[in-house]
Amino acid sequence: MKNLEPLIVFARVAEMKSFTQAAESLGIQKGRASIVVRELEHEVGTTLLHRTTRTVQLTEDGRMFYSRARDLLAEADELKLMFSSGGMSLRGRLRVDMPAVLAQSVVIPALPQLLNAHPEFELELSSTDRRVDLVQEGFDCVVRLGPIVDETLIARPLGQLRMINAAGSDYLKRFGVPQTIDDLRNQGHRMVHYIRNFGAKPDGWEYPSGDGYSSLMLPGTMTVNSVPAYHEAGLAGLGLIQGGYLALLPHIKRGTLVEVLPDLRPRPLDASFVVAHRRNLSQRVRAFMTWTEGVLKPYFD
């Protein structure tokens, strides 16, 4: 369906607000993207994009055109793949973002089975701890841990990620094994602080209290902004950490980490499969969502 190229290019430019980034994501030259959109505007008889030296924004006509174009492209995807359920391979590219801890611990090790079964299916996997913008950055779907604060997004619950308390064995030899929250204060314990963005205030040590959860601010020797670095700091004996059960379990089995305060675990994290809109989800998105649910199910409560 090559005659859909103008809509595909226009939609990607509108989503990423950049001809350069859109062209790179589509594997075409920036000049080609500009020409295609200009010809599309001439064909429909209106300006769809405001162009400046720094950004690209939809015009009022462009917003209405983009809404219809997005639905049309989703329907075209469905048309191309309407017979795929009979054992034919999934085709095309899917851009996904998920937390690094899920990607590294569970999803990537399981991907060979999926990609070997669908050799024409290409996955672009971003694994970061920041919250990406699905529309502006051109993601088809994301897996998120924690609350969904953007009410415009559509979230499908995957379960809850069990959280545990842990520390390196060398750390516990120096400070002792805490048995109660009071021990955290009285034994001089410290924690590794995690924040998504530097400059924010760390959350402290979370523990169940009454019908909810409370937080105890413990001193810390370092602050990190990535989950893998947070885990490595715990392994290095730099302080107590609170992390996902699925990521820390291998270290606990090897004895390099020890679970502490098992009766005072922090609040589980809600996990969700998130898309920008519900209507006309492509078969690639639906198939990846089903596969992801199956892969992650053993690790969620």
C-alpha positions in Angstrom: 0.0 0.0 0.0 2.6 2.5 -1.1 0.1 5.2 -1.9 -0.4 5.6 1.8 3.1 7.0 2.1 2.0 10.6 2.3 -0.3 9.9 5.3 2.3 7.8 7.0 5.0 10.5 6.7 2.6 13.3 7.7 1.3 11.4 10.7 4.9 10.6 11.9 6.0 14.3 11.5 2.9 15.4 13.4 3.5 12.9 16.2 7.3 13.6 16.6 7.0 17.4 15.7 10.2 17.1 13.7 10.9 16.3 10.0 14.3 15.1 10.9 13.2 12.7 13.6 10.3 11.4 11.6 12.5 10.8 8.6 15.0 8.9 10.7 12.3 6.7 12.3 10.9 5.9 8.8 14.3 5.3 7.2 14.0 8.0 4.6 15.8 11.3 3.8 14.6 14.5 5.6 14.2 16.1 2.2 11.9 13.3 1.1 9.7 13.7 4.1 9.4 17.5 3.5 8.5 17.0 -0.2 5.9 14.3 0.6 4.1 16.5 3.2 4.3 19.6 0.9 2.7 17.6 -1.9 0.0 16.3 0.4 -0.8 19.9 1.5 -1.1 20.9 -2.1 -3.3 17.9 -2.9 -5.8 18.6 0.0 -5.6 22.4 -0.5 -4.7 23.5 3.0 -1.7 24.0 5.2 -1.4 21.1 7.7 1.7 22.0 9.6 3.2 25.2 10.9 7.0 25.0 10.4 9.6 27.0 12.4 13.3 26.6 12.8 12.8 24.8 16.1 9.6 22.8 15.9 6.7 21.7 13.8 3.1 22.1 15.0 -0.3 21.0 13.5 -2.6 23.7 12.2 -6.3 23.6 13.1 -7.0 21.9 9.7 -3.9 19.7 10.4 -5.4 18.5 13.7 -8.6 17.4 12.1 -6.8 15.8 9.2 -4.4 14.0 11.5 -7.3 12.5 13.6 -8.8 11.0 10.4 -5.5 10.0 8.9 -4.5 8.1 12.1 -7.7 6.1 12.0 -7.3 5.4 8.3 -3.8 4.1 8.8 -4.9 1.8 11.6 -7.6 0.4 9.4 -5.1 -0.1 6.6 -2.9 -2.1 9.0 -5.8 -4.2 9.9 -6.6 -4.7 6.2 -3.1 -5.8 5.4 -3.1 -8.3 8.3 -6.7 -9.4 8.2 -5.8 -13.0 7.2 -2.7 -13.2 9.5 -4.6 -15.0 12.3 -4.6 -18.2 10.2 -0.9 -18.8 11.0 0.7 -16.2 8.8 3.5 -14.1 10.3 3.1 -10.7 11.8 4.8 -8.0 9.7 6.0 -4.5 10.2 7.6 -2.5 12.9 6.4 -1.9 16.4 7.9 0.8 18.7 7.6 -0.1 22.4 8.9 1.4 25.6 9.1 -0.3 29.0 11.1 -0.1 32.2 14.6 -1.3 31.9 14.2 -3.8 34.7 11.3 -5.6 32.9 13.1 -5.5 29.6 16.4 -6.9 30.9 15.0 -9.4 33.4 12.1 -10.9 31.5 11.1 -9.6 28.1 14.4 -9.7 26.2 15.3 -13.2 27.3 11.9 -14.4 26.0 12.0 -12.4 22.7 13.8 -15.1 20.5 10.6 -17.3 20.6 8.4 -14.4 19.4 10.8 -13.0 16.8 11.7 -16.5 15.4 8.0 -17.2 15.0 7.5 -13.9 13.1 10.6 -13.2 11.1 9.0 -10.2 9.3 8.1 -8.6 12.6 10.5 -5.8 13.7 10.6 -4.6 17.3 12.0 -1.3 18.4 12.4 -1.6 22.1 13.2 1.4 24.3 14.0 0.6 27.9 14.3 3.6 30.1 13.1 4.8 33.5 11.6 8.1 32.3 8.0 8.4 31.1 8.1 8.8 27.4 5.4 10.7 25.4 3.7 8.0 23.3 2.3 10.4 20.7 5.2 12.9 20.3 7.9 10.3 20.4 6.1 7.9 18.1 5.6 4.9 20.3 2.8 2.4 19.5 2.5 1.1 23.1 4.4 1.1 26.4 4.5 -1.0 29.6 4.4 1.2 32.7 4.9 0.6 36.4 3.0 2.8 38.8 0.0 5.0 38.4 -1.2 6.3 35.0 -1.4 10.0 35.5 -2.3 11.0 32.0 -6.1 10.5 31.6 -5.9 10.7 27.8 -4.1 7.4 27.7 -5.8 4.0 27.6 -4.3 1.5 30.2 -4.9 -2.2 30.4 -3.9 -3.7 33.8 -1.3 -6.4 33.7 -1.2 -7.1 37.5 0.9 -5.9 40.4 4.7 -6.2 40.7 5.7 -7.5 44.1 8.3 -5.4 45.8 10.8 -6.5 48.5 13.4 -5.1 50.8 17.0 -6.3 50.3 20.6 -5.6 51.1 24.1 -6.9 50.2 25.5 -9.6 52.5 28.6 -7.5 53.3 26.3 -4.5 54.3 24.4 -6.7 56.7 27.6 -7.9 58.3 28.5 -4.3 59.1 25.1 -2.9 60.2 23.2 -6.0 61.3 20.0 -7.5 60.0 17.0 -5.3 60.8 14.0 -7.0 62.3 11.7 -4.0 62.9 11.3 -0.4 61.6 12.9 0.8 64.8 16.0 -1.2 64.0 16.4 0.9 60.8 16.8 3.9 63.0 18.7 2.4 66.0 21.2 0.3 64.1 22.3 3.3 61.9 21.0 1.8 58.7 21.3 3.8 55.4 19.6 3.3 52.1 20.3 3.9 48.4 18.1 6.7 47.2 16.3 6.5 43.8 14.8 9.4 42.0 13.6 9.6 38.4 14.8 13.1 37.9 17.7 14.7 39.8 16.6 17.6 41.9 13.5 15.8 43.2 13.1 14.7 46.8 13.7 11.0 47.4 10.7 9.1 48.7 12.3 7.4 51.6 11.8 3.9 53.0 8.3 2.7 52.4 6.6 0.3 54.8 3.0 -0.9 55.7 1.4 1.1 58.4 -2.2 0.6 59.6 -4.4 0.5 56.5 -1.9 2.1 54.3 1.8 2.8 53.9 4.2 5.3 55.5 7.7 6.5 54.6 10.8 6.8 56.8 13.6 9.0 55.5 16.9 7.2 56.1 20.3 8.7 55.4 22.0 7.6 52.2 25.4 7.6 50.7 24.3 8.0 47.1 21.4 8.8 44.9 20.8 7.3 41.5 18.3 7.8 38.7 18.2 4.4 37.0 16.9 1.1 38.4 19.9 -1.0 37.2 22.3 1.4 39.0 20.0 1.3 42.1 20.3 -2.5 42.1 24.1 -2.4 41.6 24.5 0.0 44.5 22.6 -2.5 46.7 24.8 -5.3 45.5 27.9 -3.2 46.2 26.8 -2.9 49.9 26.1 0.9 49.7 22.8 0.6 51.5 19.4 -1.0 51.7 17.2 -1.1 48.6 13.5 -1.7 47.8 13.1 -3.4 44.4 10.9 -5.6 42.2 10.9 -9.3 43.2 11.5 -10.5 39.7 14.7 -8.5 39.2 16.2 -9.2 42.6 15.3 -12.9 42.9 18.4 -14.1 40.9 20.7 -12.2 43.2 18.9 -13.5 46.3 19.2 -17.1 45.0 23.0 -16.5 44.5 23.3 -15.1 48.0 24.7 -11.7 46.8 21.5 -10.0 48.1 19.5 -11.0 51.2 15.8 -10.1 51.7 15.2 -8.2 54.9 12.0 -7.3 56.7 9.9 -9.7 54.6 6.7 -8.8 56.6 7.2 -5.1 55.9 7.4 -5.1 52.1 6.7 -1.8 50.3 3.5 -1.2 48.3 3.3 -3.4 45.1 3.5 -1.4 41.8 0.6 -1.5 39.4 1.7 -2.6 35.9 -0.2 -1.5 32.8 0.0 -1.9 29.0 -0.7 1.5 27.7 -1.7 2.9 24.2 -2.6 6.4 23.1 -6.1 5.5 21.9 -8.4 2.5 22.0 -9.9 2.6 18.5 -8.5 0.5 15.7 -5.5 -1.0 17.5 -3.3 -2.7 15.0 -2.9 -6.5 15.0 0.8 -6.0 15.9 -0.2 -4.1 19.0 -2.8 -6.6 20.1 -0.5 -9.5 19.4 2.3 -8.0 21.4 0.0 -7.1 24.2 -1.2 -10.7 24.5 2.3 -12.0 24.3 3.5 -9.5 26.9 0.7 -10.5 29.3 1.7 -14.2 29.0 5.4 -13.5 29.6 4.9 -11.2 32.6 2.1 -13.1 34.3 4.3 -15.4 36.4 6.0 -12.4 37.9 2.9 -10.4 38.9 0.4 -10.9 41.7 
